[in-house]
């Protein structure tokens, strides 16, 4: 089964409230064996210029989706609801 990648584009609009997300999200990622491959500022060549980009590897697309749907990550998402703008996609890797 191919790996899967969670790709997030984020612009933080309220750093103080975003800290709640940063405190909660690591537990969800750890519970689903997520591995951060890239995180930080990026050079935008086309499209919207986001403040930060994140690439997270999971063992499968099912594991990535389970993390996103988990109670731990739902709590983390709720804590950042008014603190940032985000686009998140899950993509299946190649065999």
BAPA-445913 format. One line per 4 residues: number of its first residue (from 1); their letters; for each residue x, y, z of N, C-alpha, C, O. Coordinates in steps of 0.05 Angstrom, whole numbers, plus 32768, in hexadecimal, padded with zeros to 4 digits. Layout:
BEGIN
NUM) a) X/Y/Z/X/Y/Z/X/Y/Z/X/Y/Z  ...
END
This chain:
BEGIN
1) xxxx) 8011/7FE9/8000/8000/8000/8000/8012/8019/8000/8025/801B/8010  800D/802C/7FEE/801D/8044/7FED/801A/8056/8005/8005/8056/8012  802F/8065/800B/802D/807A/8020/8019/808F/8017/8011/8090/8000  8013/80A1/802A/8001/80B7/8023/800D/80D0/8030/801D/80CF/8043
5) xxxx) 8006/80E7/8025/8012/8100/802D/7FFC/8114/8033/7FE9/8118/8023  7FFE/8121/8049/7FEC/8136/8051/7FFA/8150/804A/8010/8155/8054  7FEE/8160/8039/7FFA/8179/8030/7FE9/8190/803A/7FD1/8192/8034  7FF4/81A1/804B/7FE5/81B7/8057/7FF2/81D2/804F/800B/81D4/8050
9) xxxx) 7FE1/81E4/8048/7FE9/8200/8043/7FDB/8211/8058/7FC3/820F/805A  7FEA/8221/8067/7FDF/822F/807E/7FE9/824B/807F/8001/8251/807A  7FD7/825D/8086/7FDE/8279/808D/7FD1/827E/80A8/7FB9/827D/80AB  7FE1/8283/80BC/7FD8/8288/80D7/7FCF/82A5/80D9/7FDD/82B8/80D2
13) xxxx) 7FB6/82A9/80E2/7FAB/82C4/80E5/7FA9/82CD/8102/7FA6/82E4/8108  7FAB/82B9/8115/7FA9/82BF/8132/7FBD/82AD/8140/7FB5/8297/8149  7FD6/82B5/8142/7FEA/82A3/814E/7FE4/829A/816A/7FEA/8283/8171  7FD8/82AB/817A/7FD1/82A3/8196/7FBE/828B/8197/7FC2/8278/81A6
17) xxxx) 7FA9/828C/8187/7F96/8276/8186/7FA1/825E/8177/7F9A/8247/817C  7FB2/8263/8163/7FBF/824D/8154/7FD0/823B/8167/7FD4/8224/8161  7FDA/8247/817C/7FEA/8238/818F/7FDB/8220/819B/7FE7/820C/81A1  7FC1/8223/819D/7FB0/820D/81A6/7FB1/81F5/8193/7FB3/81DE/819C
21) xxxx) 7FB1/81FB/8179/7FB4/81E5/8165/7FCF/81D8/8168/7FD1/81C0/8167  7FE3/81E9/816A/7FFF/81DE/816C/8003/81CD/8185/8014/81BB/8185  7FF3/81D2/819A/7FF5/81C2/81B2/7FE6/81A7/81AF/7FEE/8193/81BA  7FD0/81A7/819F/7FC0/818F/819D/7FC7/817C/8186/7FC5/8164/8189
25) xxxx) 7FCF/8187/816F/7FD3/8177/8157/7FE8/8162/8159/7FE4/814C/814E  7FFF/8166/8167/8013/8152/8168/800A/8137/8172/8013/8122/8169  7FF7/8136/8185/7FED/811D/818F/7FDF/810D/8179/7FE1/80F4/8178  7FCF/811B/8168/7FC2/810D/8152/7FD6/8102/813E/7FD3/80EB/8135
29) xxxx) 7FEA/8111/8138/7FFE/8108/8125/800E/80F0/8130/8013/80DD/8122  8015/80F2/8149/8024/80DC/8156/8014/80C2/8157/801E/80AD/8152  7FFA/80C5/815C/7FE9/80AD/815E/7FE5/809F/8143/7FDE/8088/8143  7FEB/80AD/812D/7FE8/80A1/8113/8002/809F/8104/8003/809D/80EB
33) xxxx) 8018/809E/8113/8033/809A/8108/803A/80AD/80F2/8048/80A5/80DE  8032/80C5/80F4/8038/80D9/80DF/8055/80E2/80E1/8061/80E3/80F7  8061/80E8/80CA/807C/80F1/80C9/807D/810B/80B9/8075/810C/80A2  8086/8120/80C6/8088/813A/80B8/80A0/813A/80A5/80B7/8134/80AE
37) xxxx) 809B/813F/808C/80B0/8140/8078/80B9/815C/8072/80D1/8160/806B  80A7/816F/8073/80AD/818B/806E/809A/819C/807D/8082/8196/807F  80A4/81B2/8088/8092/81C5/8096/80A0/81E0/8097/80B7/81E2/809F  8092/81F5/808F/809D/8210/8091/8096/8221/8079/8083/821B/806A
41) xxxx) 80A5/8236/8076/80A0/8248/8060/80A8/823B/8046/80BA/822A/8046  809B/8244/8030/80A1/8239/8016/80A0/824F/8001/8093/8263/8006  80AE/824B/7FEC/80AC/825E/7FD6/8095/8257/7FC4/8094/8241/7FB9  8082/8269/7FC1/806B/8264/7FB0/8071/826D/7F93/8078/8284/7F8E
45) xxxx) 806F/825A/7F81/8075/8260/7F65/805C/8266/7F55/805C/8276/7F43  8045/8259/7F5D/802B/825F/7F51/8016/825B/7F66/801A/824C/7F79  8000/8269/7F63/7FEA/8265/7F76/7FEC/8277/7F8F/7FFD/8289/7F90  7FDC/8270/7FA2/7FDA/8280/7FBB/7FF4/827E/7FCB/8000/8269/7FCC
49) xxxx) 7FFC/8294/7FD6/8014/8295/7FE7/800C/8290/8004/8003/82A2/8012  8011/8278/800D/800B/8270/8029/8023/8276/803B/8039/8278/8031  801D/827B/8054/8032/8281/8067/8045/8269/806C/805D/826C/806E  8039/8251/806E/8049/8239/8073/803C/8221/8064/8025/8221/805E
53) xxxx) 804D/820E/805F/8045/81F4/8052/804F/81DD/8063/8063/81DF/8070  803F/81C8/8062/8046/81B0/8072/8041/8197/8061/802D/8195/8054  8054/8184/8062/8051/816A/8055/8055/8155/806B/806A/8154/8078  8041/8144/806F/8042/812F/8083/803E/8114/8076/802B/8111/8066
57) xxxx) 804F/8101/807C/804D/80E6/8070/803E/80D3/8083/8042/80D4/809C  802C/80C3/8078/801E/80AE/8087/8023/8093/8079/802B/8093/8061  801F/807E/8087/8023/8063/807C/800F/805C/8065/8016/804C/8054  7FF8/8069/8065/7FE4/8064/8050/7FD0/807B/804F/7FD0/808C/8061
61) xxxx) 7FC0/807B/803A/7FAC/8090/8038/7F97/808C/804E/7F8B/809F/8058  7F93/8073/8056/7F7F/806E/806C/7F8A/8079/8086/7F7A/8083/8096  7FA3/8076/808C/7FAF/8081/80A4/7FAE/80A0/80A4/7FA8/80AB/80B9  7FB3/80AC/808E/7FB1/80C9/808C/7F95/80D3/8091/7F90/80E6/80A0
65) xxxx) 7F81/80C5/8086/7F65/80CD/808A/7F5C/80C7/80A7/7F4D/80D7/80B2  7F66/80B1/80B2/7F5F/80AB/80CE/7F6A/80C0/80E1/7F5D/80C8/80F4  7F81/80CB/80DB/7F8C/80E0/80EB/7F7B/80F9/80E9/7F73/8105/80FD  7F74/8100/80D1/7F63/8118/80CD/7F48/8116/80DA/7F3E/8129/80E5
69) xxxx) 7F3D/80FE/80DA/7F22/80F9/80E5/7F23/80F3/8103/7F0E/80F0/8110  7F3B/80F0/810F/7F3D/80E8/812B/7F32/80FD/813E/7F31/8115/8138  7F2A/80F4/8156/7F20/8107/816A/7F36/811B/8172/7F30/8132/8177  7F4F/8112/8173/7F65/8123/817A/7F68/813A/8165/7F6C/8151/816C
73) xxxx) 7F67/8132/814C/7F6B/8147/8137/7F52/8159/8134/7F54/8170/812E  7F3B/814E/8139/7F22/815E/8138/7F25/8174/814E/7F1D/818B/8149  7F2F/816D/8165/7F32/8181/817A/7F47/8196/8172/7F43/81AE/8177  7F5D/818D/8165/7F71/81A0/815C/7F66/81B3/8147/7F6B/81CB/8148
77) xxxx) 7F57/81A7/8134/7F4A/81B8/811F/7F38/81CD/812B/7F38/81E4/8122  7F28/81C5/813E/7F15/81D8/814B/7F24/81EE/8158/7F1B/8205/8158  7F3C/81E9/8163/7F4B/81FD/8171/7F57/8211/815E/7F5E/8228/8166  7F5A/820A/8144/7F66/821D/8131/7F51/8229/811E/7F59/8238/810C
81) xxxx) 7F38/8223/8122/7F23/822B/8110/7F23/8249/8109/7F1F/8251/80F2  7F28/825A/811D/7F28/8277/8119/7F44/8282/8119/7F48/829B/811A  7F59/8271/8119/7F74/827A/811C/7F85/8279/8103/7F9C/8283/8102  7F7A/826D/80ED/7F8A/826A/80D5/7F78/8265/80BD/7F60/825E/80C0
85) xxxx) 7F83/8267/80A6/7F77/825E/808D/7F88/8246/8085/7FA1/8247/8086  7F7B/8231/807C/7F8A/8219/8074/7F7D/820A/805E/7F64/8209/805C  7F8D/81FE/804D/7F84/81EA/8039/7F94/81D1/8040/7FAC/81D2/8043  7F86/81BA/8041/7F93/81A1/8048/7F89/818D/8033/7F72/818B/802D
89) xxxx) 7F9C/817D/8029/7F96/8168/8016/7FA6/814F/801F/7FBB/8151/802A  7F9A/8138/8019/7FA7/811F/801D/7FAB/8112/8001/7F98/8110/7FF2  7FC3/810A/7FFC/7FC9/80FF/7FE1/7FD7/80E4/7FE5/7FE9/80E1/7FF6  7FCF/80D1/7FD5/7FDC/80B7/7FD6/7FF6/80B8/7FC7/7FF8/80C3/7FB1
93) xxx) 800B/80AB/7FD2/8025/80AA/7FC6/8026/8095/7FB0/8013/8087/7FAB  803C/8095/7FA2/8040/8081/7F8D/804C/8068/7F98/805B/8069/7FAC  8046/8051/7F8D/8052/8038/7F95/806F/8037/7F8E/807D/8024/7F94
END
